[in-house]
Structure formats: structure tokens, C-alpha cells
Amino acid sequence: MNKPVAIPYQRFSSMSQSTGSSLYRQRKLIDQWLSDNPQVKESSLSPIDKGKSGYSGEHLKHGFGLILLAIEEGKIKPNDYILVEAIDRIGRLPPMEMISLIQKIVEKEVTIVTLEDGYKYTKQSLNNDMSQLFILVGKVLQAHEYSKRLSSRIKAAYEKKRRQARKGESIKITTPFWLKSSGELHPRKSEIVLKCIEMYLDGTGSRKIILELSKEYHEMKSVHPSTLKRWFSNRALIGEWYNKGDIIRDVFEPLITVNVFNKLKAQIDTKYKKMSSAVSYILSGLVICEKCGKPYHIRRKVDKDKTIVYMNCSTYLKRGAAYCENNKTVPYEVFLHLFNKTYIDAIHAYVSGLNLGEVDSKVEDLKSRISDIEGNIETLIDSFLEINSQSVKDRIASLEDEKLKIEHQLQSLTHSPLKKSEDILMEFEEGELSISFDHERSNEFERIVDSETLTNHALKEMGYRIVAKGNKAFYKGEFTAEGCNEITLLKRSQRHSCYIIEYNTPAYTTFDLIDEEITYEWQEKKLFAAVNRDRLIFEDNSKNLAEFIKKLNQVNNISK
């Protein structure tokens, strides 16, 4: 008799969680359950939905959609298990939609296991145990209402800013280069932008503008031509705030008149109709040949209506195989995928070198608050054991949530490269908590990653390099916990207009963000991925290439 199969499913709804412990926590629970249930084997289908919302149902078009499809096709069979950390990982949809979704699963005699509390939901248990059904309905309601409430708070916050802006009141938002945080013109920077506009309207190209003005203004040395286009298209030039399709006038001090802005817009439209799409290569100088140590050269080839971008060793191109045998041509997208997985930590490291102040007192304050909350929880637990009051239980849950939020703040302050910033702002995203920093360090970080030129410059300063040989490339992670990251180009898929690669990360160890005495051991990770210039299409830990391509076809069908 075949063993039943367990299909692990992991999800988080915000990409800001990708660097946190969410996946590690979920995977640890999965491994523990599998260890406790040796009669069940783990399925090769174990999708992870990264940055996919369970509130909007986006995950149903991706990893969890694969699970549902596999159930419908009978590939997930009766008596198999779906393992999730909690029921809200399956979704935070409206209650009736969630109940219907769960019903589709258990009707096929598939068991849902919620690992954090050990519950097993089956067709029989939900039909025969009313208490379990009530608990499930309660959790579904709680999950949806939580996300709905937080979503409403975000919308309300932005609507409040819009109302304030319409009334002419001061609001705190990110302002463009030429404006102070107060919305007033910055004398020097507004002068720079005004000269850029004058030269552009006179017919000077973006690159020449930057070259000429860099002689007089050092700020222009790090500006990219695409940045100028963003400046010229920004309605803040005429004092307006464009937010969610809502144009609010007189929010900022205007730099130019509406008439000049319209001329500028017409000039942009004319230029960009005549020109092909602007192309920038953030990887310029960042990929080197393992054989000769020289940088890779970026090349373009027009094939019918498409432009193919690829890279070769510059020594091989210039001097031939006698000087370097590394003759493999590699699509730009392949290197870009490895770059996108590894570069951000190097930028953090670059920005963290800036002297922007200390946060020791803030750290101590947060630790003290955590200690006080833990003391209150201990006292309440003693009370709960004596009187078993629901109100006491609710208060404990509330304190636990408060403690978790403070721990998130502490993690970011003590371990993020932005840790020396001040004025922490708390922002709520769809059921998830994120931390941002409103000070020079975060502004500098955003300024760098917003510009391909600055990003490229910062990475070169930090010694970031991708090393390539043949159809393989790797990054030795000086700035990442993962260590060496390696990719191998396997094939091109014409059907999906993408390249298929294998991504490998060896086993490595990380330290807990709160207690560095605690370490986490990460297993070797091998993934297949389908990528193109615009995005990562699909990623999965399939056993082999054939299995991955089969899943890729299924994902493509779901998306359609």
C-alpha cells in the first residue's frame, strides 16, 4: 500500500518579509510534523507563494492554485495531507469564499493540517464535530476581518492625507529631488532642475544635459537619463500631488508654469515617439569572467520585432579563444536573476557605512518595554489558570501581538543596515507589519536603488561581482547570509518566452535577530526558475527539469 503524501504550502503576503524568519518558521513546523509522522512522505509539490496576498486571492493564481489543480486532477489523492502553518495561509478571503475553498479540499478526502495548533480538518471531523467547525469559522472570520481592518486603516490614512492636502494643510510625504520635505523649493536643487528643463526644451538630449551640468553641479554626476524623464513628467513641478489618480493642486511650491509643463510633456512625447525604448544595463561592469578576470560585454541583437540582450567575456570577443576559452553566450536575464537575488544586501552594507547617528537609547527602551510586557503576560497567565476568563485570555493575546510588533522594531533597529535611522514609522500592509525609517539613511537607500547608475556605482564600490564561466554563474556572498549562490542556464523555453535555470544555495547558518545565541541551520536549496527580462515567472523545488516544465505549463494555464 502506498504511503500517504504531505504537500507543504508556505506563503507570505509582503516581499518585505522575504528577508525575515517567516519561511524559516513555517518550514520548521513542516519538518517537525514530518518527523512526528514517518508514515507520511513529503510531496515534491511544495509551492511557496512569496509576496502573494491571501486577502485579494492572488495566491490562487500561483502556488496554491497548483495545489487546487492537483486535487482536481487526482494527483493529490484521498488521505493525503496539506500542511500549513495556520488556516490564514490558505487565504484571508471573505468567510463564505474561504469555507467554500476548504470544502473543495476536504470533499476530496484530503486532510488540512494547521501546524501551529495541530488541528486536522477532514470532511468527517467537520461534519461530526460541531466545535471544530465553529473554531474553523471563527478563525476564518478573524483572519478576514484582521486584513480588512488593516486595509481600511491604510486607505483611511491616505484619504486623510488627501483631505489635508485639498485643504492646503501640510502633509508628510516623500518629495522629489528639487523640493524640501516641507514642499518648498530647495534653492540649489530647484536651480539645477530648472536648467535641465531649459536645456531640454532647447533640444539638448538628456545625456548631454547631464554631461554639461555635471561640470557645474556635482549632484548631476549620479543622475541617469531616465531620471530626467521622471523629473520632467512629475506634476510636482507645477505644485500638484498626483496620488491614486487624484490630482490635488497647490500642495507644493511650483517650479514652472502649467504652460511650460505642457511644452515639456509635448517635447517628451515627440522624442520618445522617434526613439526606441530606453535601455539601461545595471549589470555593466558587475559580471566578470572566471577564466581571465575581465568584465563581460553586453550585446544586443534585433530578431524580428524583439531585441535580445546577451553577454560574453570581453577578452574572448576582442582577442579570441587564444586569450580566453570562455566562449559561452549567456542571456542577460540569467545574470539579472542572480543579481536580483543578491545585490540588495550589498546596497544595505554600502548605506550602513554612512554616519547618521546612534540608536542605543531606542534599543534599550524597546527591550525594557518587551520585559514589561512579558511580566504582564506572566501575571495574566497565572490569573487565567485560576479563573479561566475569556477576557483575560483576550488580554494575553493582545499583549502577545504588542510584543511581536516591538520585537519587529527591535530587529530592524539592531540588525538592519538602516539601524541608525531615527523617527521610526509604522506602516500596516495587508495583514502584515512592516517597518520603514524616515531619515537620511532610508532616503539615501531609496535614492540609490531608484537609480540604476547609483546602484551600479555603489556595488562597484563595495566590490560586488558576479563570476561567470560557461553556462554557470555564481556570487560569493560577502554581504549575504546564504554564502555562495550559483545558477546554471539549462534551456530556453519558446513556449513561455523565458529561460529556465537551476538555482543552488549550499547549506548555511544564520543568527536569530533577537538572540544571537540562537542559530538557524538552513539546508542546501536547489530550485528551478523560469525568468525573463521583466520578472521571475515561476520558481519551484522540483525533482528534475521535466517535472518543473510540467508545473510551469500548469501555472501558465492557471494565469490564463
ZIMO-V399592 format. One record per residue. N is the residue number from 1. RES is the residue in three letters. PSI is psi in whole degrees, -180 to 180 (NA if undefined). OMEGA is omega in radians with two decimals (NA if undefined). D_CENTER is the distance of its C-alpha to the mean C-alpha in whole Angstrom. Layout:
N_RES_PSI_OMEGA_D_CENTER, N_RES_PSI_OMEGA_D_CENTER
This chain:
1_MET_134_-3.13_43, 2_ASN_143_3.07_39, 3_LYS_145_2.99_37, 4_PRO_158_-3.05_35, 5_VAL_142_3.07_31, 6_ALA_130_3.13_28, 7_ILE_104_3.11_25, 8_PRO_141_3.07_22, 9_TYR_127_3.14_19, 10_GLN_144_-3.13_15, 11_ARG_144_2.85_13, 12_PHE_151_-2.92_10, 13_SER_-12_-3.14_9, 14_SER_132_-3.13_7, 15_MET_-17_3.08_3, 16_SER_-18_3.12_5, 17_GLN_-7_-3.05_7, 18_SER_-25_3.13_6, 19_THR_2_-3.13_9, 20_GLY_-158_-3.04_11, 21_SER_9_-3.05_14, 22_SER_-52_-3.12_13, 23_LEU_-39_3.14_13, 24_TYR_-44_-3.14_16, 25_ARG_-45_-3.13_18, 26_GLN_-43_-3.13_18, 27_ARG_-36_3.13_19, 28_LYS_-41_3.10_22, 29_LEU_-40_3.12_23, 30_ILE_-48_-3.11_23, 31_ASP_-39_3.14_25, 32_GLN_-42_-3.14_27, 33_TRP_-43_3.13_28, 34_LEU_-36_3.10_29, 35_SER_-37_-3.13_31, 36_ASP_-13_-3.11_33, 37_ASN_68_-3.07_34, 38_PRO_-16_3.13_35, 39_GLN_-7_3.14_37, 40_VAL_134_3.10_33, 41_LYS_151_-3.12_31, 42_GLU_137_3.12_28, 43_SER_153_3.03_27, 44_SER_-18_3.05_25, 45_LEU_103_3.13_23, 46_SER_71_-3.03_20, 47_PRO_149_3.07_17, 48_ILE_121_3.10_14, 49_ASP_103_-3.11_12, 50_LYS_123_3.12_8, 51_GLY_29_-3.13_6, 52_LYS_124_-3.05_10, 53_SER_132_3.02_12, 54_GLY_-11_-3.14_16, 55_TYR_-40_3.14_17, 56_SER_-16_-3.10_17, 57_GLY_13_-3.13_18, 58_GLU_-34_-3.10_15, 59_HIS_-21_-3.14_15, 60_LEU_-16_3.10_19, 61_LYS_0_-3.06_18, 62_HIS_-122_-3.00_16, 63_GLY_-47_-3.12_16, 64_PHE_-28_3.04_19, 65_GLY_-34_3.06_20, 66_LEU_-41_3.13_21, 67_ILE_-46_-3.14_23, 68_LEU_-40_3.12_25, 69_LEU_-41_3.13_26, 70_ALA_-34_3.09_27, 71_ILE_-46_-3.13_29, 72_GLU_-38_-3.11_31, 73_GLU_0_3.10_32, 74_GLY_9_3.11_33, 75_LYS_-31_2.91_31, 76_ILE_119_-2.91_30, 77_LYS_167_3.04_34, 78_PRO_143_-3.12_36, 79_ASN_0_2.99_35, 80_ASP_168_-3.05_32, 81_TYR_143_2.93_29, 82_ILE_122_-3.07_26, 83_LEU_123_3.08_24, 84_VAL_152_3.13_21, 85_GLU_-47_-3.14_21, 86_ALA_166_-3.07_22, 87_ILE_-27_-3.12_23, 88_ASP_-10_3.02_20, 89_ARG_-30_3.08_18, 90_ILE_-28_3.09_20, 91_GLY_162_3.04_19, 92_ARG_37_-3.10_20, 93_LEU_168_3.02_22, 94_PRO_147_-2.99_25, 95_PRO_-47_-3.09_28, 96_MET_-35_3.10_30, 97_GLU_-39_3.12_27, 98_MET_-44_3.13_26, 99_ILE_-42_3.11_29, 100_SER_-40_3.13_30, 101_LEU_-46_3.13_27, 102_ILE_-38_3.13_28, 103_GLN_-40_3.13_32, 104_LYS_-34_-3.11_31, 105_ILE_-52_-3.05_30, 106_VAL_-25_3.09_32, 107_GLU_-26_3.11_35, 108_LYS_15_3.12_34, 109_GLU_26_3.05_35, 110_VAL_134_-3.09_32, 111_THR_133_3.03_31, 112_ILE_125_3.11_28, 113_VAL_123_3.03_28, 114_THR_114_-2.90_26, 115_LEU_-28_-3.07_25, 116_GLU_-27_3.14_25, 117_ASP_-3_3.07_29, 118_GLY_8_-3.13_30, 119_TYR_144_3.02_31, 120_LYS_120_-3.13_32, 121_TYR_117_3.09_32, 122_THR_169_3.09_34, 123_LYS_-42_-3.12_37, 124_GLN_-45_-3.08_39, 125_SER_-37_-3.12_38, 126_LEU_-27_3.09_37, 127_ASN_-34_-3.00_40, 128_ASN_-20_-3.08_42, 129_ASP_96_-3.08_40, 130_MET_-32_-3.12_40, 131_SER_-39_3.12_39, 132_GLN_-39_3.11_36, 133_LEU_-43_3.11_35, 134_PHE_-41_3.12_35, 135_ILE_-44_3.13_33, 136_LEU_-47_3.13_30, 137_VAL_-41_3.12_31, 138_GLY_-43_-3.14_31, 139_LYS_-40_3.12_27, 140_VAL_-45_3.10_26, 141_LEU_-46_-3.10_27, 142_GLN_-43_-3.12_26, 143_ALA_-45_-3.11_22, 144_HIS_-45_-3.11_23, 145_GLU_-36_3.13_24, 146_TYR_-50_3.14_22, 147_SER_-39_3.14_19, 148_LYS_-42_-3.13_22, 149_ARG_-44_-3.14_23, 150_LEU_-39_3.09_20, 151_SER_-41_3.13_19, 152_SER_-38_3.13_22, 153_ARG_-39_3.12_22, 154_ILE_-49_-3.13_19, 155_LYS_-39_3.14_21, 156_ALA_-38_-3.14_24, 157_ALA_-44_3.12_23, 158_TYR_-36_3.10_22, 159_GLU_-36_3.08_25, 160_LYS_-43_3.11_27, 161_LYS_-40_3.13_26, 162_ARG_-41_3.11_27, 163_ARG_-44_3.13_30, 164_GLN_-41_-3.12_31, 165_ALA_-40_3.14_30, 166_ARG_-32_3.14_33, 167_LYS_-4_-3.12_35, 168_GLY_11_3.13_35, 169_GLU_155_3.13_33, 170_SER_136_3.09_31, 171_ILE_155_-3.12_27, 172_LYS_104_3.09_24, 173_ILE_164_3.10_22, 174_THR_129_-3.12_20, 175_THR_154_3.13_23, 176_PRO_174_-3.00_23, 177_PHE_-43_-2.96_25, 178_TRP_1_-3.11_29, 179_LEU_147_2.98_28, 180_LYS_168_3.12_29, 181_SER_-21_3.13_27, 182_SER_-11_-3.10_30, 183_GLY_-2_3.10_30, 184_GLU_158_-3.13_33, 185_LEU_135_3.01_33, 186_HIS_122_-3.00_32, 187_PRO_-53_-3.06_36, 188_ARG_-47_-3.06_35, 189_LYS_-37_3.10_31, 190_SER_-33_3.07_33, 191_GLU_-41_3.11_36, 192_ILE_-49_-3.09_34, 193_VAL_-38_3.12_32, 194_LEU_-40_3.10_35, 195_LYS_-37_3.08_37, 196_CYS_-44_-3.12_34, 197_ILE_-45_-3.13_34, 198_GLU_-45_-3.14_38, 199_MET_-38_-3.12_38, 200_TYR_-42_3.12_35, 201_LEU_-22_3.08_38, 202_ASP_-2_3.07_41, 203_GLY_4_3.13_39, 204_THR_137_3.13_37, 205_GLY_160_-3.07_34, 206_SER_-45_-3.09_31, 207_ARG_-40_3.13_31, 208_LYS_-36_3.08_35, 209_ILE_-48_-3.12_34, 210_ILE_-43_-3.12_32, 211_LEU_-44_-3.10_34, 212_GLU_-47_-3.07_37, 213_LEU_-20_3.09_35, 214_SER_-24_3.12_34, 215_LYS_-30_-3.09_38, 216_GLU_-33_-3.08_38, 217_TYR_115_-3.12_35, 218_HIS_-25_-3.13_32, 219_GLU_-27_-3.08_29, 220_MET_-15_-3.09_30, 221_LYS_-27_-3.09_29, 222_SER_7_-3.09_25, 223_VAL_137_3.12_25, 224_HIS_149_3.11_24, 225_PRO_-37_3.14_26, 226_SER_-26_3.09_23, 227_THR_-40_3.10_23, 228_LEU_-41_3.13_26, 229_LYS_-40_3.10_26, 230_ARG_-42_3.09_23, 231_TRP_-49_-3.04_26, 232_PHE_-20_-3.12_28, 233_SER_-4_-3.04_27, 234_ASN_123_-3.10_25, 235_ARG_-8_3.03_28, 236_ALA_-19_3.07_28, 237_LEU_-32_3.13_30, 238_ILE_19_3.02_33, 239_GLY_7_-3.06_32, 240_GLU_150_3.05_30, 241_TRP_118_-3.14_26, 242_TYR_110_-3.07_25, 243_ASN_119_3.11_22, 244_LYS_41_3.12_21, 245_GLY_1_-3.09_24, 246_ASP_113_3.13_27, 247_ILE_121_3.13_29, 248_ILE_124_-3.05_30, 249_ARG_159_3.01_33, 250_ASP_35_3.07_34, 251_VAL_-38_-3.12_31, 252_PHE_165_3.02_31, 253_GLU_123_-3.07_34, 254_PRO_148_3.09_34, 255_LEU_-35_-3.12_35, 256_ILE_169_3.12_36, 257_THR_165_3.10_38, 258_VAL_-37_-3.14_37, 259_ASN_-45_3.12_40, 260_VAL_-38_3.13_38, 261_PHE_-41_3.13_34, 262_ASN_-39_3.07_36, 263_LYS_-40_3.13_37, 264_LEU_-44_3.14_34, 265_LYS_-42_3.14_32, 266_ALA_-38_3.12_35, 267_GLN_-41_3.11_35, 268_ILE_-47_-3.12_31, 269_ASP_-40_-3.13_32, 270_THR_-48_-3.10_35, 271_LYS_-44_-3.03_34, 272_TYR_-12_2.98_31, 273_LYS_-33_-3.11_33, 274_LYS_-28_-3.03_35, 275_MET_155_2.99_32, 276_SER_169_-3.10_30, 277_SER_137_3.12_26, 278_ALA_138_-3.12_25, 279_VAL_128_3.07_23, 280_SER_147_-3.07_22, 281_TYR_95_-3.09_21, 282_ILE_-20_-3.09_19, 283_LEU_1_-3.11_20, 284_SER_120_3.11_23, 285_GLY_0_-3.08_25, 286_LEU_-11_3.12_22, 287_VAL_125_-3.13_23, 288_ILE_157_-3.13_27, 289_CYS_130_3.12_29, 290_GLU_-31_-3.05_30, 291_LYS_-51_-3.05_34, 292_CYS_-11_3.11_35, 293_GLY_2_-3.13_32, 294_LYS_156_-3.12_32, 295_PRO_155_3.04_29, 296_TYR_147_3.13_28, 297_HIS_138_-3.13_29, 298_ILE_131_-3.10_27, 299_ARG_156_3.12_29, 300_ARG_144_3.10_29, 301_LYS_128_3.13_31, 302_VAL_121_-3.14_32, 303_ASP_103_-3.06_32, 304_LYS_-116_-3.12_34, 305_ASP_11_-3.10_31, 306_LYS_150_3.03_28, 307_THR_119_-3.14_28, 308_ILE_130_3.13_27, 309_VAL_130_-3.12_25, 310_TYR_172_-3.03_26, 311_MET_146_3.08_26, 312_ASN_160_3.00_30, 313_CYS_128_-3.08_31, 314_SER_-33_3.12_33, 315_THR_-44_3.13_36, 316_TYR_-42_-3.12_36, 317_LEU_-41_-3.04_36, 318_LYS_-37_-2.96_39, 319_ARG_-9_3.06_41, 320_GLY_179_-3.04_41, 321_ALA_-20_3.13_41, 322_ALA_-26_-3.11_43, 323_TYR_-24_3.06_41, 324_CYS_125_-3.09_38, 325_GLU_-5_-3.09_38, 326_ASN_87_-3.01_34, 327_ASN_9_-3.06_34, 328_LYS_132_3.03_31, 329_THR_127_-3.07_30, 330_VAL_131_3.11_26, 331_PRO_142_3.14_24, 332_TYR_-36_-3.09_21, 333_GLU_-33_-3.08_18, 334_VAL_-49_3.09_19, 335_PHE_-36_-3.12_19, 336_LEU_-36_3.12_16, 337_HIS_-46_3.10_14, 338_LEU_-40_3.10_15, 339_PHE_-49_-3.10_14, 340_ASN_-26_3.13_10, 341_LYS_-15_-2.96_10, 342_THR_-21_-2.94_12, 343_TYR_-28_-2.95_13, 344_ILE_-35_3.13_11, 345_ASP_-32_3.10_13, 346_ALA_-36_3.07_16, 347_ILE_-42_3.06_15, 348_HIS_-46_-3.12_15, 349_ALA_-38_3.12_18, 350_TYR_-48_-3.10_20, 351_VAL_-33_-3.09_19, 352_SER_-16_3.10_20, 353_GLY_-8_-3.12_24, 354_LEU_140_-3.09_24, 355_ASN_94_-3.06_27, 356_LEU_16_3.08_26, 357_GLY_174_-3.07_28, 358_GLU_160_-3.13_27, 359_VAL_24_-3.09_26, 360_ASP_-43_-3.10_29, 361_SER_-36_3.12_30, 362_LYS_-41_3.12_27, 363_VAL_-46_-3.13_26, 364_GLU_-39_3.13_30, 365_ASP_-44_3.13_30, 366_LEU_-41_3.10_27, 367_LYS_-40_3.12_28, 368_SER_-41_3.13_31, 369_ARG_-40_3.10_30, 370_ILE_-43_3.13_28, 371_SER_-43_3.13_32, 372_ASP_-43_-3.14_33, 373_ILE_-43_3.12_31, 374_GLU_-38_3.09_32, 375_GLY_-42_3.11_36, 376_ASN_-40_3.13_35, 377_ILE_-43_3.13_34, 378_GLU_-45_-3.14_37, 379_THR_-44_-3.13_39, 380_LEU_-36_3.10_38, 381_ILE_-42_3.08_38, 382_ASP_-43_3.12_41, 383_SER_-41_-3.11_42, 384_PHE_-39_3.14_40, 385_LEU_-27_-3.12_42, 386_GLU_-43_-3.00_45, 387_ILE_-11_3.10_45, 388_ASN_49_-3.09_42, 389_SER_135_3.10_41, 390_GLN_-36_-3.14_38, 391_SER_-36_3.09_38, 392_VAL_-41_3.12_37, 393_LYS_-42_3.12_35, 394_ASP_-39_3.13_33, 395_ARG_-37_3.09_33, 396_ILE_-45_3.14_32, 397_ALA_-40_3.12_29, 398_SER_-42_3.12_28, 399_LEU_-37_3.11_29, 400_GLU_-42_3.10_26, 401_ASP_-43_3.13_24, 402_GLU_-41_3.12_25, 403_LYS_-43_-3.13_25, 404_LEU_-41_3.13_21, 405_LYS_-42_3.13_20, 406_ILE_-37_3.10_22, 407_GLU_-36_3.07_21, 408_HIS_-43_3.10_17, 409_GLN_-44_-3.11_19, 410_LEU_-42_3.10_21, 411_GLN_-47_-3.08_18, 412_SER_-38_-3.14_16, 413_LEU_-39_-3.01_20, 414_THR_-16_-3.05_21, 415_HIS_-14_3.10_18, 416_SER_146_3.01_16, 417_PRO_-14_3.08_17, 418_LEU_18_-2.95_17, 419_LYS_-17_-3.08_19, 420_LYS_8_3.11_22, 421_SER_167_3.13_21, 422_GLU_-179_3.04_23, 423_ASP_62_-3.13_23, 424_ILE_132_3.07_20, 425_LEU_132_3.10_19, 426_MET_127_3.09_18, 427_GLU_135_3.14_16, 428_PHE_129_3.06_15, 429_GLU_141_3.08_13, 430_GLU_74_3.08_14, 431_GLY_3_-3.09_16, 432_GLU_153_-3.14_13, 433_LEU_131_3.06_14, 434_SER_154_-3.12_12, 435_ILE_135_3.02_14, 436_SER_161_-3.05_14, 437_PHE_123_-3.06_17, 438_ASP_78_3.10_20, 439_HIS_-172_-3.01_21, 440_GLU_-39_-3.04_22, 441_ARG_-47_3.14_20, 442_SER_-35_3.09_17, 443_ASN_-41_3.14_18, 444_GLU_-40_3.11_19, 445_PHE_-48_-3.12_15, 446_GLU_-38_3.14_14, 447_ARG_-40_-3.11_18, 448_ILE_-51_-3.05_17, 449_VAL_-18_3.10_13, 450_ASP_-15_-3.12_15, 451_SER_122_3.12_18, 452_GLU_-34_3.12_18, 453_THR_-48_-3.13_21, 454_LEU_-38_3.12_20, 455_THR_-47_3.14_17, 456_ASN_-43_-3.14_20, 457_HIS_-46_-3.11_22, 458_ALA_-40_-3.13_21, 459_LEU_-39_3.08_20, 460_LYS_-39_3.10_23, 461_GLU_-36_-3.10_24, 462_MET_-3_3.14_22, 463_GLY_19_3.11_24, 464_TYR_129_3.09_21, 465_ARG_143_2.95_22, 466_ILE_129_-3.11_21, 467_VAL_131_-3.05_24, 468_ALA_145_3.02_26, 469_LYS_119_-3.11_29, 470_GLY_-132_-3.14_30, 471_ASN_15_3.13_27, 472_LYS_152_3.04_25, 473_ALA_147_3.11_23, 474_PHE_157_3.07_21, 475_TYR_119_3.08_20, 476_LYS_109_-2.90_22, 477_GLY_79_3.03_19, 478_GLU_-30_-3.06_21, 479_PHE_6_3.12_18, 480_THR_152_3.11_16, 481_ALA_-24_-3.00_17, 482_GLU_-20_-3.09_17, 483_GLY_-139_-3.05_20, 484_CYS_130_3.05_21, 485_ASN_127_-3.06_18, 486_GLU_139_3.05_20, 487_ILE_151_3.08_20, 488_THR_125_3.07_23, 489_LEU_122_-3.09_24, 490_LEU_-49_-3.11_25, 491_LYS_169_3.03_26, 492_ARG_134_3.10_26, 493_SER_109_3.11_25, 494_GLN_-33_-3.12_27, 495_ARG_-41_-3.08_27, 496_HIS_5_3.14_23, 497_SER_54_-3.09_23, 498_CYS_174_3.04_21, 499_TYR_142_-3.13_21, 500_ILE_127_-3.09_21, 501_ILE_161_3.01_20, 502_GLU_131_-3.08_21, 503_TYR_128_-3.06_18, 504_ASN_130_3.02_20, 505_THR_122_3.14_19, 506_PRO_169_3.09_22, 507_ALA_143_3.12_23, 508_TYR_170_-3.09_22, 509_THR_137_3.01_22, 510_THR_162_3.13_20, 511_PHE_147_3.10_21, 512_ASP_139_-3.09_21, 513_LEU_-18_3.13_19, 514_ILE_-48_-3.09_22, 515_ASP_107_-3.07_25, 516_GLU_-5_3.03_25, 517_GLU_-21_-3.12_28, 518_ILE_131_3.10_26, 519_THR_153_3.10_24, 520_TYR_127_3.14_22, 521_GLU_116_3.14_23, 522_TRP_133_-3.12_20, 523_GLN_160_3.05_22, 524_GLU_138_-3.06_22, 525_LYS_126_3.05_19, 526_LYS_127_-3.12_20, 527_LEU_151_2.93_18, 528_PHE_146_-3.14_19, 529_ALA_147_3.02_16, 530_ALA_123_-3.04_17, 531_VAL_152_2.90_16, 532_ASN_-174_-3.03_17, 533_ARG_-31_-3.04_17, 534_ASP_-32_-2.98_15, 535_ARG_170_2.93_12, 536_LEU_118_-3.07_12, 537_ILE_-46_-3.08_14, 538_PHE_146_-3.13_15, 539_GLU_138_-3.07_14, 540_ASP_152_3.13_17, 541_ASN_52_3.13_19, 542_SER_157_-3.13_22, 543_LYS_-34_-3.11_26, 544_ASN_174_-3.07_27, 545_LEU_-41_-3.11_26, 546_ALA_-42_3.14_28, 547_GLU_-40_3.14_26, 548_PHE_-45_-3.12_23, 549_ILE_-36_3.10_25, 550_LYS_-43_3.12_26, 551_LYS_-38_3.12_23, 552_LEU_-40_3.09_21, 553_ASN_-40_3.14_24, 554_GLN_-43_3.12_24, 555_VAL_-41_3.13_20, 556_ASN_-39_3.12_22, 557_ASN_-40_3.13_24, 558_ILE_-45_-3.10_22, 559_SER_-34_3.13_20, 560_LYS_NA_NA_24
